[in-house]
Amino acid sequence: MTPAINLLKRLAIAHTVHSYAHDKGADSYGDEAAHKLGLDPAQVFKTLLASTEKHELLVAIVPVSGMLDLKALADAAGCRKCEMAEIDAAQRATGYLVGGISPLGQKKKHRTFIDASAQTLPTLHVSAGRRGLEVALAPSDLLALTEGNYAPIGRPSA
């Protein structure tokens, strides 16, 4: 079990765990999850970490069908600018490896922003804390567990 799944179980949050054989050569972990699990990429969300100009780490959760808009994230967070966090910093701060970073059960709480598109979904899928492991849950549960905010931080892929 991962810290994310343990948290969901401990709090008795309705969820479903899905696993698949991860391909080490996959270009995109999120796209791989959507494809191998037969899911709509608009319902599979990737967990990204960004750093503000004051070096605060932010968690951004956006659909794998698009990408993170760093300017929109900065606006939502009330800072001047954001950039993607360094891989080592993201892994140290969350306790998870890139490609398996879950927004749940991280080592430390970070301000979290979930793309506003999640609000309209009955369920969404996020990493369960390991490559090849996803968890489905209600967006409202994800919002509550992360103490996050909905914000329009995603944009379509170019």
Secondary structure as UniProt FT lines:
FT   HELIX           3..10
FT   TURN            11..12
FT   STRAND          16..19
FT   TURN            24..25
FT   HELIX           29..37
FT   TURN            41..43
FT   STRAND          44..52
FT   TURN            53..54
FT   STRAND          57..63
FT   TURN            64..65
FT   STRAND          66..68
FT   HELIX           70..77
FT   STRAND          82..84
FT   HELIX           87..94
FT   TURN            98..99
FT   STRAND          111..115
FT   HELIX           116..120
FT   STRAND          124..130
FT   TURN            131..132
FT   STRAND          133..137
FT   HELIX           139..146
FT   STRAND          149..151
FT   STRAND          154..156
//
